[in-house]
Amino acid sequence: MEFTPPLGAKKDAFRLLSMGPVIRVSLCFQEKFWEEDPHMRDLSFLFTDNEHFPTWWTSNPLPYPILTGWAAARHARALTGKSDAQIIEIAVDALGQILKSDPRHKFQAAFVHDWQTDPFACGAYSYGNVGGADAARVLAEPMAETLFFAGEATNFEGHNGTVNGAISSGVRAAKEVLCRSAALRSGLRQ
């Protein structure tokens, strides 16, 4: 990713963080057929040793018949470069192996997201490299009181790499903008 003008003050912090590779595929079905198995009736997460998609989750407690497969790290790297159709096929096969039944009979649609090929994300879920304990705090600092930063990589309260971290950083940045705006308005009145 490139910023114009460059964010020189943030350069060291950028080097102290890395992003992980992740591919997610959400498979949509006609119904929650997996709930026919009594052990899977209240399924939320499913952790397996599948070589392609070892982690799955459902929409529970919502009633939607969707299973989402998660491939991170080496699993995602192995899928990188494959088409969405190939990834969907691999995910459906993986799910069939895990459930020991063919899910194709209820399959309707699928959605794939490959974070490392996303030009706006360039990866998923930040983590600190050696020496990067304060990198998120540095990234979160406003520049020239006009440029404010949010996103899970700027969360310095222990929630980097999470949706919660992204949301709370957005709230923090919005408050910073509002405070700056209020300061400007009060300065104009004087």
HUGI-V113953 format. One line per field, one symbol per residue. ss: DSSP state (H for helix, E for strand, C for the rest). Layout:
ss=???
This chain:
ss=CCCCCCCHHHHHHHHCEEEECEEEEEEEECCCHHHHCHHHCCCCEEECCCCCCCEEEECCCCCCCEEEEEEECHHHHHHCCCCHHHHHHHHHHHHHHHHCCCHHHHEEEEEEEEHHHCCCCCCEEEEECCCCCCHHHHHHCCECCCECCCCHHHCCCCCCCCHHHHHHHHHHHHHHHHHHHHHHHHHHHC
